[in-house]
Amino acid sequence: MNNPHYVTADEAVKNIRSGERVFLHSAAATPQLLVDALTARGHELGGVELVSIHTEGAAPYLDPRFDGIFHLNTFFVGANTRAAVANGMASYVPVFLSEIPGLFRSGRMPLDVALVQVSPPDKHGFCSLGVSVDITNAAIETARHVIAQVNENMPRVHGNGIIHVSAMDALVRCDNPIFEMVPPPPSPIESKIGAFIAELVEDGATLQTGIGGIPDAALRSLRDHRDLGMHTEMFSDGVMELVECGALTGRKKTKQWGKIVAGFCMGSRALYDFVDDNPLIEMRDISYVNDTSVIRTNPRVTAINSALEVDITGQVCADSLGSNQYSGVGGQVDFIRGAALSPGGKPIIALNSLTSRGLSKIVTRLKPGASVTTSRAHVHYVVTEYGVAYLYGKNLRQRASALIAIAHPNHREQLEREAYSIFRRH
């Protein structure tokens, strides 16, 4: 491998050729300078396949004028890619987050180029993947060429997302701010749901949460708990606040005792300053973080995940609105199953009882075309602002009754009528 050298973004991407497969670093680590430089070369290229999970920032390669030049195969649909998936300029690949690195490492999805963003090298020449290790380790290991945006603002994060400059073919200097997301305070409904979740969480539990109003509300409700741990694919500012108030210590964990283990994080600049060179934090390959055999070894794993709708038998749709792809499978199934196998574990699905249009999210049948993200056999707890439904070990009629009891009162009578018409035949 040639010695790496600093070049401009335009120079760094000039050797990317038509027909190649190009990986884009994830979430808040999306290398925007390199993305923009590659897109600017669009008139010279054709048939370039881009692959990524969720990315933040602009996705200029999805402008309709680049149809036939760039095509995105995404493992997780976000706000910047949703329209392109709907109109065909991008495609969704359903796969468990834990298994994506295996697609790269096995050669089933060989990569030509990886575009990544890293911290400046230390005195030994090692850079950090910073806020997003996730599937990016595997991309760097397997891509024929690695191009890195070296950002002064990227925190150095402990774990196994460490890469030596000799592993990179070109370096581009950058001092742009890392993408920040400062979540708004939870709504009253989200706070109610968070309080119900907090009642399920035991002291000493190992948590998995995502990003959003309900996970944030749950974390806020856990400040009086003790010796909580964290092993999660992603986290935001709420986890930092639990550490600062003394509720999250990791003292009861068996894997990485005392450590917060995650694949990536996204939040405020204060969060990025918190994770910078902090021995408490370990960012690791998502094939490890989301491995059920690893998750289950921690005590009382409490996995808190969201849904778009849940049917009265317990089937969970968390990634599509009917046949319209909204997000992705992600790591929900990895953690729901891992929590169920953990000693004293609690897999939780949490959602508002109503959509923004006043429709029930507890439904008799999922919308036509909707995907089943998490099967009814996986589901134990479902939580809305009206309470907790425990489904594990219950038959279909019992499940329907428990779920209707936590649906919005305006919809319970209709759900009961529909449930009766279904189950009287069985």
C-alpha positions as CSV (number, residue, x, y, z in Angstrom):
1,M,0.0,0.0,0.0
2,N,1.3,3.5,-0.9
3,N,2.1,5.9,1.9
4,P,-1.0,8.0,2.6
5,H,-0.8,11.7,1.8
6,Y,-3.0,14.8,2.2
7,V,-4.8,16.0,-0.9
8,T,-7.9,18.0,-1.7
9,A,-11.3,16.3,-1.6
10,D,-11.5,16.6,-5.4
11,E,-8.1,14.9,-5.8
12,A,-9.0,12.2,-3.3
13,V,-12.0,11.0,-5.3
14,K,-10.6,11.4,-8.8
15,N,-9.7,7.8,-9.2
16,I,-13.2,6.4,-8.4
17,R,-14.4,4.8,-11.6
18,S,-17.8,4.0,-13.2
19,G,-19.3,0.8,-12.0
20,E,-17.5,0.7,-8.6
21,R,-19.2,0.1,-5.3
22,V,-18.5,2.9,-2.8
23,F,-19.1,2.7,1.0
24,L,-20.2,5.9,2.9
25,H,-19.4,6.2,6.6
26,S,-22.5,6.3,8.9
27,A,-24.7,8.7,10.8
28,A,-22.9,11.8,12.3
29,A,-19.6,10.6,10.8
30,T,-20.9,11.0,7.2
31,P,-17.9,12.5,5.3
32,Q,-19.7,15.4,3.6
33,L,-16.7,16.9,1.9
34,L,-15.9,13.6,0.1
35,V,-19.6,13.0,-0.7
36,D,-19.8,16.5,-2.3
37,A,-16.6,16.0,-4.2
38,L,-17.7,12.6,-5.6
39,T,-21.1,14.0,-6.5
40,A,-19.4,16.9,-8.4
41,R,-17.8,14.2,-10.6
42,G,-21.1,12.8,-11.5
43,H,-20.9,14.0,-15.1
44,E,-17.8,11.8,-15.6
45,L,-19.3,8.7,-14.1
46,G,-22.0,6.1,-14.5
47,G,-23.3,3.1,-12.6
48,V,-21.7,3.9,-9.3
49,E,-23.3,2.0,-6.5
50,L,-23.2,3.6,-3.0
51,V,-23.8,1.5,0.1
52,S,-24.5,2.8,3.6
53,I,-26.6,2.6,6.7
54,H,-28.2,5.7,7.9
55,T,-26.3,8.9,7.0
56,E,-26.8,12.5,8.1
57,G,-26.4,15.7,6.1
58,A,-27.2,16.3,2.4
59,A,-27.3,13.4,0.0
60,P,-26.7,15.3,-3.3
61,Y,-26.1,12.1,-5.2
62,L,-29.8,11.4,-5.0
63,D,-30.8,14.4,-7.0
64,P,-32.8,13.2,-10.0
65,R,-30.2,14.6,-12.4
66,F,-27.9,11.8,-11.2
67,D,-30.3,9.0,-12.1
68,G,-28.2,6.3,-13.7
69,I,-25.0,7.8,-12.4
70,F,-25.4,7.0,-8.7
71,H,-27.6,4.4,-7.1
72,L,-27.8,3.9,-3.4
73,N,-28.3,0.5,-1.7
74,T,-29.1,1.5,1.8
75,F,-29.4,-0.8,4.8
76,F,-31.4,1.8,6.7
77,V,-33.6,4.5,5.3
78,G,-33.5,8.0,6.8
79,A,-35.0,11.4,6.1
80,N,-32.4,12.2,3.4
81,T,-33.0,9.0,1.5
82,R,-36.7,8.2,1.9
83,A,-37.9,10.0,-1.2
84,A,-35.2,8.4,-3.3
85,V,-36.1,4.9,-2.1
86,A,-39.8,5.7,-3.0
87,N,-38.9,6.9,-6.5
88,G,-36.3,4.2,-7.3
89,M,-33.1,6.2,-7.2
90,A,-32.2,4.2,-4.1
91,S,-33.0,0.7,-2.9
92,Y,-33.5,-0.7,0.6
93,V,-31.7,-3.9,1.6
94,P,-33.4,-5.6,4.6
95,V,-30.8,-7.2,6.8
96,F,-30.1,-7.4,10.6
97,L,-27.6,-4.7,11.5
98,S,-25.4,-7.3,13.2
99,E,-25.0,-9.2,9.9
100,I,-24.0,-6.3,7.6
101,P,-20.3,-6.6,8.4
102,G,-20.5,-10.2,7.3
103,L,-21.7,-9.1,3.9
104,F,-18.5,-7.2,3.4
105,R,-16.1,-9.7,5.1
106,S,-17.6,-12.8,3.3
107,G,-17.2,-11.2,-0.1
108,R,-20.9,-11.3,-0.8
109,M,-20.8,-7.5,-1.1
110,P,-17.2,-6.6,-2.1
111,L,-16.3,-2.9,-1.8
112,D,-14.1,-1.0,-4.1
113,V,-13.8,2.2,-2.1
114,A,-14.6,3.3,1.4
115,L,-15.2,7.0,2.2
116,V,-14.8,7.6,5.9
117,Q,-14.3,10.4,8.4
118,V,-11.7,10.0,11.2
119,S,-10.0,12.0,14.0
120,P,-6.5,13.4,13.4
121,P,-3.7,10.8,13.9
122,D,-2.0,10.5,17.2
123,K,1.8,10.5,17.6
124,H,1.8,6.9,16.6
125,G,-0.2,7.5,13.4
126,F,-3.5,6.0,14.7
127,C,-6.8,7.7,13.9
128,S,-10.2,7.0,15.5
129,L,-13.5,6.4,13.6
130,G,-14.9,8.5,16.4
131,V,-18.7,8.6,16.8
132,S,-19.4,5.8,14.3
133,V,-17.6,2.4,14.3
134,D,-20.7,0.3,13.5
135,I,-20.3,-1.4,10.1
136,T,-17.4,0.8,9.1
137,N,-14.6,-1.4,10.5
138,A,-15.6,-4.1,8.1
139,A,-15.7,-1.6,5.2
140,I,-12.2,-0.4,5.9
141,E,-10.9,-3.9,6.3
142,T,-12.3,-5.1,2.9
143,A,-12.4,-2.1,0.6
144,R,-9.6,-2.0,-2.0
145,H,-9.2,1.8,-1.4
146,V,-9.9,3.8,1.7
147,I,-10.2,7.6,1.5
148,A,-10.5,9.5,4.8
149,Q,-11.7,12.9,5.7
150,V,-9.5,13.9,8.7
151,N,-11.6,16.1,10.9
152,E,-10.1,18.2,13.8
153,N,-13.6,18.1,15.4
154,M,-14.0,14.3,15.4
155,P,-13.5,12.9,19.0
156,R,-11.0,10.1,19.6
157,V,-13.1,7.3,21.0
158,H,-11.8,4.2,22.8
159,G,-12.7,0.7,21.5
160,N,-11.8,-1.1,18.3
161,G,-12.5,1.7,15.8
162,I,-8.8,2.6,15.5
163,I,-7.2,2.8,12.1
164,H,-3.6,3.6,11.2
165,V,-2.9,6.1,8.5
166,S,-1.0,3.4,6.6
167,A,-4.4,1.7,6.0
168,M,-5.6,4.8,4.1
169,D,-4.8,5.7,0.5
170,A,-5.6,9.4,0.7
171,L,-6.3,11.9,3.5
172,V,-8.3,15.1,3.3
173,R,-8.0,17.8,5.9
174,C,-11.2,19.1,7.4
175,D,-12.4,21.2,10.3
176,N,-16.1,21.2,9.7
177,P,-18.4,20.7,12.7
178,I,-19.6,17.1,13.3
179,F,-23.3,16.7,12.7
180,E,-25.2,17.5,15.8
181,M,-28.7,16.5,16.9
182,V,-30.1,18.1,20.1
183,P,-33.3,16.3,20.9
184,P,-36.3,18.3,22.1
185,P,-37.7,17.7,25.5
186,P,-40.1,14.7,25.6
187,S,-43.7,15.4,25.1
188,P,-46.2,14.7,27.9
189,I,-47.3,11.4,26.2
190,E,-43.7,10.4,25.8
191,S,-43.0,11.2,29.4
192,K,-45.9,8.9,30.5
193,I,-44.5,6.1,28.4
194,G,-41.0,6.7,29.8
195,A,-42.4,6.4,33.3
196,F,-44.1,3.1,32.6
197,I,-40.8,1.8,31.1
198,A,-38.8,3.0,34.1
199,E,-41.1,0.9,36.4
200,L,-40.0,-2.2,34.4
201,V,-36.3,-1.4,34.7
202,E,-34.6,-3.0,37.7
203,D,-31.5,-1.6,39.5
204,G,-28.4,-3.2,37.9
205,A,-30.1,-3.8,34.6
206,T,-28.1,-3.4,31.3
207,L,-29.9,-1.1,29.0
208,Q,-30.3,-0.8,25.2
209,T,-32.0,2.3,23.9
210,G,-32.2,4.2,20.7
211,I,-32.6,7.9,19.9
212,G,-35.9,9.6,20.0
213,G,-38.6,11.0,22.3
214,I,-39.6,7.8,24.0
215,P,-36.0,6.5,24.7
216,D,-35.1,10.0,26.0
217,A,-38.1,10.0,28.2
218,A,-37.3,6.6,29.6
219,L,-33.7,7.6,30.3
220,R,-34.9,10.8,32.1
221,S,-37.2,8.6,34.3
222,L,-34.2,6.4,35.4
223,R,-32.3,9.0,37.3
224,D,-33.2,7.5,40.7
225,H,-32.1,4.0,39.6
226,R,-28.7,2.5,40.7
227,D,-25.9,0.6,39.0
228,L,-27.4,0.6,35.5
229,G,-25.3,-0.6,32.6
230,M,-25.3,0.2,28.9
231,H,-24.7,-2.1,26.0
232,T,-26.5,-0.6,23.0
233,E,-26.0,-0.1,19.3
234,M,-26.4,3.7,19.6
235,F,-26.9,6.4,22.2
236,S,-27.4,10.1,22.6
237,D,-27.2,12.8,25.3
238,G,-29.6,11.0,27.7
239,V,-26.9,8.3,28.5
240,M,-24.4,11.0,29.3
241,E,-26.9,12.6,31.7
242,L,-27.4,9.2,33.5
243,V,-23.7,8.9,34.0
244,E,-23.4,12.4,35.4
245,C,-26.2,11.8,37.9
246,G,-24.6,8.5,39.1
247,A,-27.4,6.2,37.9
248,L,-25.3,4.5,35.2
249,T,-22.2,2.9,36.5
250,G,-21.9,-0.5,34.7
251,R,-20.9,-2.2,37.9
252,K,-23.3,-5.1,37.4
253,K,-22.2,-5.9,33.8
254,T,-20.4,-9.0,32.9
255,K,-19.2,-7.9,29.5
256,Q,-16.9,-4.9,29.5
257,W,-17.5,-4.3,33.2
258,G,-18.1,-0.6,34.0
259,K,-18.0,0.4,30.3
260,I,-20.6,1.9,28.0
261,V,-20.4,-0.3,24.9
262,A,-22.0,0.9,21.6
263,G,-21.6,1.0,17.9
264,F,-22.2,4.7,17.3
265,C,-23.6,7.8,19.0
266,M,-25.3,10.9,17.8
267,G,-26.2,14.0,19.7
268,S,-24.9,17.4,20.9
269,R,-21.4,18.8,20.9
270,A,-21.5,18.2,24.7
271,L,-22.0,14.5,24.0
272,Y,-19.0,14.4,21.6
273,D,-16.8,16.2,24.1
274,F,-18.0,13.6,26.7
275,V,-17.0,10.6,24.6
276,D,-13.7,12.1,23.5
277,D,-10.8,10.1,25.0
278,N,-13.1,8.8,27.7
279,P,-12.1,5.3,28.9
280,L,-15.7,4.8,30.0
281,I,-16.8,4.5,26.3
282,E,-16.0,1.6,24.0
283,M,-17.2,1.9,20.4
284,R,-17.0,-1.5,18.8
285,D,-17.8,-3.3,15.6
286,I,-21.6,-3.8,15.4
287,S,-21.2,-7.5,14.6
288,Y,-20.0,-7.7,18.3
289,V,-22.3,-5.1,19.9
290,N,-25.4,-6.6,18.4
291,D,-24.4,-10.3,18.7
292,T,-27.2,-12.0,20.7
293,S,-24.6,-14.4,22.3
294,V,-22.8,-11.3,23.7
295,I,-25.9,-9.3,24.6
296,R,-27.4,-12.2,26.6
297,T,-24.4,-12.5,28.9
298,N,-25.2,-9.2,30.6
299,P,-27.7,-9.3,33.5
300,R,-31.3,-8.1,33.2
301,V,-30.8,-6.7,29.7
302,T,-33.7,-4.3,29.1
303,A,-34.1,-3.5,25.5
304,I,-36.2,-0.4,24.7
305,N,-37.3,-0.2,21.1
306,S,-40.0,1.6,19.2
307,A,-42.6,0.7,16.6
308,L,-44.9,2.3,14.0
309,E,-47.7,-0.2,14.6
310,V,-48.4,-3.4,16.5
311,D,-51.2,-5.8,15.6
312,I,-53.4,-7.4,18.2
313,T,-51.4,-10.7,18.1
314,G,-48.1,-8.8,18.8
315,Q,-46.5,-8.5,15.4
316,V,-44.4,-5.4,15.3
317,C,-43.9,-3.2,12.3
318,A,-41.1,-0.7,13.0
319,D,-39.6,0.1,9.6
320,S,-42.4,0.7,7.0
321,L,-45.6,2.5,6.6
322,G,-47.5,0.0,4.6
323,S,-45.3,-0.7,1.5
324,N,-43.5,2.6,1.9
325,Q,-40.1,2.0,3.5
326,Y,-39.6,4.4,6.4
327,S,-36.4,3.2,8.2
328,G,-34.9,-0.2,8.5
329,V,-34.7,-3.5,10.4
330,G,-31.6,-2.1,12.2
331,G,-30.8,-3.9,15.5
332,Q,-34.3,-4.2,17.0
333,V,-34.5,-8.0,16.6
334,D,-30.9,-8.4,17.7
335,F,-31.6,-6.8,21.0
336,I,-35.2,-8.0,21.5
337,R,-33.9,-11.5,21.2
338,G,-30.7,-10.9,23.2
339,A,-32.8,-9.3,26.1
340,A,-35.2,-12.3,26.1
341,L,-32.2,-14.7,26.5
342,S,-30.5,-12.6,29.2
343,P,-31.1,-13.7,32.9
344,G,-34.0,-11.5,34.0
345,G,-34.0,-9.6,30.7
346,K,-37.0,-7.6,29.4
347,P,-37.6,-6.9,25.7
348,I,-39.8,-3.8,25.4
349,I,-41.6,-2.3,22.4
350,A,-42.8,1.2,23.2
351,L,-45.0,3.5,21.1
352,N,-47.6,6.2,21.3
353,S,-51.2,4.9,21.1
354,L,-52.0,7.3,18.2
355,T,-50.5,8.5,15.0
356,S,-50.3,12.2,14.3
357,R,-53.6,11.8,12.4
358,G,-55.4,10.2,15.3
359,L,-55.3,6.7,14.0
360,S,-54.6,3.8,16.4
361,K,-51.1,2.3,16.3
362,I,-52.6,-0.8,18.0
363,V,-54.3,-2.4,15.0
364,T,-56.2,-5.5,14.1
365,R,-54.0,-6.1,11.0
366,L,-50.9,-4.4,9.9
367,K,-51.3,-2.1,6.9
368,P,-51.2,-3.9,3.5
369,G,-47.5,-4.3,2.5
370,A,-46.2,-3.6,6.0
371,S,-43.2,-5.6,7.0
372,V,-43.0,-7.6,10.2
373,T,-39.9,-6.3,11.9
374,T,-40.2,-8.3,15.1
375,S,-42.3,-11.4,15.2
376,R,-45.0,-12.0,17.8
377,A,-43.0,-14.9,19.2
378,H,-40.2,-12.4,20.1
379,V,-42.4,-9.8,21.8
380,H,-42.7,-9.7,25.6
381,Y,-43.7,-6.2,26.7
382,V,-45.6,-3.5,24.7
383,V,-45.9,-0.1,26.3
384,T,-48.1,2.9,25.4
385,E,-49.1,5.9,27.5
386,Y,-52.0,3.8,28.7
387,G,-49.9,1.1,30.4
388,V,-48.0,-2.1,29.8
389,A,-49.2,-5.2,28.0
390,Y,-47.3,-8.4,28.8
391,L,-47.7,-10.9,26.0
392,Y,-45.1,-13.7,26.6
393,G,-46.8,-17.1,27.0
394,K,-50.2,-15.7,26.2
395,N,-52.5,-17.1,23.5
396,L,-53.8,-15.0,20.7
397,R,-57.0,-14.0,22.4
398,Q,-55.2,-13.1,25.6
399,R,-52.7,-11.0,23.6
400,A,-55.5,-9.2,21.9
401,S,-57.2,-8.4,25.2
402,A,-53.9,-7.1,26.7
403,L,-53.1,-4.9,23.7
404,I,-56.6,-3.4,23.3
405,A,-56.4,-2.4,27.0
406,I,-53.4,-0.1,26.3
407,A,-54.8,1.2,23.0
408,H,-56.3,4.7,22.9
409,P,-59.8,4.7,24.5
410,N,-61.3,6.1,21.3
411,H,-60.4,3.0,19.4
412,R,-60.9,0.2,21.9
413,E,-64.5,-0.6,21.1
414,Q,-63.7,-0.9,17.4
415,L,-60.7,-3.1,18.1
416,E,-62.8,-5.3,20.3
417,R,-65.4,-5.8,17.6
418,E,-62.8,-6.6,15.0
419,A,-61.0,-9.0,17.4
420,Y,-64.2,-10.8,18.2
421,S,-64.9,-11.3,14.5
422,I,-61.4,-12.8,14.0
423,F,-61.2,-15.1,17.1
424,R,-64.8,-16.4,17.1
425,R,-63.7,-18.5,14.1
426,H,-60.9,-20.2,15.9
